[in-house]
Every structure is written in C-alpha cells, then in structure tokens.
C-alpha cells in the first residue's frame, strides 16, 4: 500500500484498476472484432472466455460492458435500489453514508458505484421513484426519436446522460434528428448528403440503412419531396385484407369483389 493511502481508499483504487483493465479489454476486442474476426478466434488470441469477448464486442463503450448481464457489481447495487431510494426520500442523500449502510446489509461494491447509481436522481432534483425503473430499449428509442417539444425536463436529462455515455449513440441521434427535419420540411434534395453522412459514421446499422435507401433512391427522394403519399392506397389494401380475414381466407375472387363493393 502506498504511503498516505488508507484502508478506505483501497476499494476506490481497485475500482480504478478495474476501469483501466475494462478499457484495455474493450479496445483489444474491438480492434479485432471491427475487422470481422470471429468471436472464437478473438477469445483464443486474447485468452478470454467467449462470453466475455461477446459482451465487450456488443458494448459500444467500456462502461456498457460493465453493465451487461455478466456484471456482478451492476447486479449488486441494483439489488439494494429499493433501500437506497427509500433512504434518499427520507432525506439521506450522502452517498458515502448510504454505502456504509448497505455494506452492513451485505453489499460488497464501492462507494463510487453507489454514487454513480444515485447520480440521475441527484441531477433531477426530484424524489426517488418508489420502484427503480430501468431505461428500456423502447424508452431509449422514444427519447431519441421523439420531437424535442414532447420531452419534459426529466426525460431531457435522461437523454443527455444517455448520449454522453455513448458517443456512438449520440452520432445516431444526430442523424435521426437531421433525417426527421428533412422529412418534415420535405427536403428530399438533401437525401444524398444525408446518406453520405450516415455512411461516413462507420456504424453498421446506419450504413445498412443507407445502403437500402440507395437501392430505391428515386422513390425515397420523391417521398421526402412531394406532398402525395400512398396512404389511401395502403388503407384500401388493409381494408381488403380485413374483409378477406373475415371469411377466413376461403372467399373466392367473385365473392370477395362483391363484399368489397357492398362495404363501400
């Protein structure tokens, strides 16, 4: 132990070493994975378990790898969320004190993890929720795609924290917003520039989307430019399908035609 280091500082030092190791692994895995190297080969090359390699490969940032299903510390602090939230609403907002209390209950993580877990509540300035709520994929998608005017202060804070934590997701959100503006303002002439910017990100989902849109470029550009759309046609197609389902798919063409005419 270094001079001037107390016993209480040891967990913080260990946490720092874990962060460094996690970042090094994340860089090493993605250096191979982004080149198309298979998971099994990466595992053998780096001397890691395949599950560990897969977790780092699927993580956009090192912190995301620590919050996967295989992270024991992540699971530990969330197991004590009901107690932490109750004590927070009782007026105890000192992370160090709360850490000491849950340590007596069996928690083995660091004070830094507890502090980070409570950061969102502290930033919101509101009471902790009665039940801890995870940020689901559906909620994250809504935060990114929703109109800014429809996002309240609390959700705006969640979005800001989410994008700050993952630069790649911040890039995706930027492209989503620019596409939404292009669509609502009918600026189909900007489509080629948008596709180029999406491809330049190097992100596989955006590149795949851009590749698909380029295959039907003229139709997409027209849809983003003209005021006409196929809404009425699609509505009639759905109506015909509904009528056909009513007959359990057994109606012949003549009967189906008669039913459609009489339904008008």
N, C-alpha and C positions, 0 to 999 in steps of 0.2 A: 504493500500500500504506500502511495506517495506521501511525502511529508505534507501535513496540513489537510490531509483527506480524512474525513470522519467516517464512522461506520454507516451513518445515514446517507453519505454520498455514494456508497458503493452501488446501490440499485440504480442510481442515475448514470454512473459510469458504465455499468453493464448494459443499460438501455442504449447508451450512446454507441457502444461496441456492436450491439445488435443492429442498430440502424446502419452503421458503416458496412457490416457484413451483408445486410439485406440489399443495400445499394450495389455492392460489388457483384453479388449474385445476379441481380436484375440486369445489370449491364452485360455480364458474361453470357447469360442465357439469350438475351435479345440480340447480341452480336452474331449468334449462330442462327437463332430462330427466324430472324428477319431475312436471312439469306435462303430460307427454305429448308434448313437442316431439320431432320425428323427428331421428335422428342426422345426416342430411344438412343439415337446417336449422341444427342446433347447430354443425356444422362450419363452415358459411358465416358464421354470426353471430360466432363466436369466432375465426375464421381458423385453424382447426386441421384436421389431417388426420382423415378419418373413422375410421381405425383408432385414432387417439389418443383421439378422443371416445368410441368404443365401449369402449376399455379403462377410461377413467375412469368411464363410465356403469355398467359392470359391477363396479366396485370399491366395496365398502362403505366403505372408508376410503382416505385418500391413500396410505398405506403399501402397501395392496393393489394400487394402480395401479402402484407402483414394482416390485412383484414379479410382474408379468404377463410373458407371453412376450415382450413387446417391450422389456423392460428389459435393457440390456446389462450394467449393473453387477451385477444379480442373477445373470445367467449367468456373469459373470466369477468371482465369488467361489466359486460352486459348482463351477466347473471346477477350483479348487485345493483342494476339500474333502479329497480323499484325502491330499494332502501335509499340510494343516493338522491333520487328525485323527491322522496318524502322528506328527507332531512333538509334538502335545498328549500323546499316550500315552508319548512319550519323556521327558516332563517339562517341556517348554517351554509354559507357559501365559500368557506375556506377549504380549498382542495386538499391541502395538507392534513387538515383535521379530519375531513371525510375519508381520506386514505387511511389514516390511523384507525378510524372506527371500523372500516370494512376489513382491515388486516386482522382485527380481533375476531371477525366473523369467518376468517379463513382465506381472505384474498391474498394472493402472492405476487401481484403485479406491482408496478412502480407508481410513484406519485405523478409522474409525467403522464402516464396513461390515463389516470383519473382526471387530471387537469384537462387533457385533450378531449376526454369524453364529455366534460361539462362545458366546453368552450362555446358550443352553439347556444345553450341555454343562457349563459352569461352574456353573450352578444345580443340576444333577442330582447333582453330586459323584461321578459315575461316569466310567470311561474312555470315550473317544470310540469310536463304533462303527467296526468295520473298514471298512464301506461306508456312506457317507452315505445316510440314508433320509429321503425327503420325507414330509411329513404329507399323506397322500392324502385325498380326499373321503370314501372309505369309512371310513378310520380316524377322521377328524374326526366323522363321523356316529355312529360307535360310541362315541366319547368323550362325546358329548352325550346319547345315548340309553341308555347302559349304567347299571346300578344302581351307585350310589357305592361300595357294598361290593366290587364286582368290579373296581374301578380301583385299581391299585397306585400307589405314590408317584411313580414316574416319569411314568406316564400322567396322574396328577392334576396334575403340574406342567405338562405339555403342554396340558392342558385349560385351566388357569388362564392360561397365556400366550396361548392362542388367544382366549379370551373377553376378556382385557384388551386385545388388539389390535383387536378388532372389537366395539364396543358393540352393534351390531345383532344379532350372533350371540349375545351374552350375553343379550339380550332373548329370542331364540328359545329358548335353552337353559332359561331360566327358565320359559317357557310349556310346554316339553316336560316338565320335571320336575313342574310342577303338574298337567299332564294325566295323567302316569303315576301320581301319587299318587291322583288322582280315580278312575282306572281300577282300581287295585289295591285301594283301600279302598271301591269301589262307592258312590261319592258322586255318583250321577247328578243329584242335585238341584243340584249346583254347576255343571252344564254351561252354563247360560245365563250365569252370571257369567264363566266361563272364555272363552266365545265373545266376550263383550263386551270382556274384557281383551285378547284376541287382536286384535280389530278396532281397538282403540284404539292399538295399536302402529304402525299405518300401514304395516306391512310387507306387501307384496303377497302373498307365499306364505301367510302366516298369515291374511290377510284372505280369500284364496281358499279356504283350508281351512275357515275359519269359515262362509263362505257356503255351502259344500257340506254341512256338518253341519247347518246350519239348515234346509236343504231336506228333511232326513229327521230332524228333531229328535226326534220321539217314539221312533223306533226306536233312535237313538243313546243317548238317555237311558235307555231300557229296558235296552239292552246294558250300560250302565255301572252299572245298579242291581240287576238281577235276577241270580240265580245260574245261570239257564238260558242256554244258548247253542245255536247251530246247528252245533256241531262234529260231532255224529253225522250230521246230515243232509248236511253238506259232505263228510264221509268217505264216505258211501254214493254220493254223486254222483261223487266221484273214482274210486270202485271201478267204477261203471258205465262211466265214460269209459275206464278202463283195459281193461275187458273188450271194449268196442267197438273200441278200438285194436288189440287182439289179432286181430280179424277184419278189420283194415284198413278198417273203416267199411262193409263190404259186408253185414253181417248184418242181416236184416230184423227186425221187431219180435218175431215169434214166436220166432225163433232166439235173439235177444238175451235175451228173457224167460226162456227155458229155461236159457241159460248162467248167468244171474244166480241163478236158483233153485238150480241144481245146485252153484253155487260156495259156497252158504251152508253 
